[in-house]
């Protein structure tokens, strides 16, 4: 049965609100650090993307768990959800500890070799030294997020995000600028605030799930040792989304490194544009997440023929949110960018790039929704290949436009169009081919 638009909105709205709330964390970091200095503003971009690349390994694993939970939920096999959740949780804790150790050891070596500005390098390390503690909290919280999205009960995400954002904004103000008798920590204060906020988010998820959810119905909190056969089944889905997510952000990190070589001013502008772009992207991401969840549920319920019509409905609703915002941003670019920095000269220089950036969302909506639909079918190996092909085109364009031509920032941002054109067309072709329907019910 085709999901009605009201149902799509009911599932999407809490995800959208939660992502918006979470975006306020990055927005607050940029807004506060943009008033500390251009070096801190630029370094927060490099540090943020570098951290995000590692962070996405945990997120990619949770996507696989989410797909499995969605499939079991669609089958009404609720008791099978708990073991998936538990094994995922154990794996995430091991992964967090491993990445924490590796990051502390290797990050200074990597960043020293690729960053040109010594000031950017030092500020980036100050941020990462504290930010990596967040792995333990965020990776664990991912499992709760996967559970709630998988069972299409997403309202909890809104409340969690509100608590997380409020904590972050207050701590940012106190720790960055040194209020209430505390020392001004600058960029390190932003990192500490973000890590503590993720800890608060995890505590909220645990308390809420224990007190408000019928966790016994789903077999949650029945902890056991690692069950390798079940973990292997999860990894058969998750390993591809982990690799995909890591490579995707790593290539974006390459873009920021290339921009850093154009100068500290160019990097600061790109960080402002990244944050403005993120506001639109979270809307697209929310509906893309819904597409993945609903596709998985539809296949679990044996309703494969409703997948494509559902994706089209999700795209139409997403456009209803995105297009008015694009128009508003196009009318008031300087006002929007002033949220992130009070440097008038920097804002004026960024205006042409601003227009290039917002227009990319005309193709971002269908591209991301169809790509996440591919993941929702359970054929995550296919989604990895699509991502890799798209990234080959993207990296090639970055090398030529940014590194070889050393073009201005506005031209540099056209590389996003290349990436989305590849990803969207390949995903659309695969979904229309119907190959994902073959033996899908038994595949995971």
PyMOL commands that set and color helices and strands:
alter all, ss='L'
color gray80, all
select helices_A, chain A and resi 5-33+38-74+79-114+118-131+134-150+155-177+187-212+215-218+228-260+264-300+304-331+333-337+344-359+361-376+380-404+409-412+415-433+435-437+440-443
alter helices_A, ss='H'
color red, helices_A
deselect
rebuild
show_as cartoon
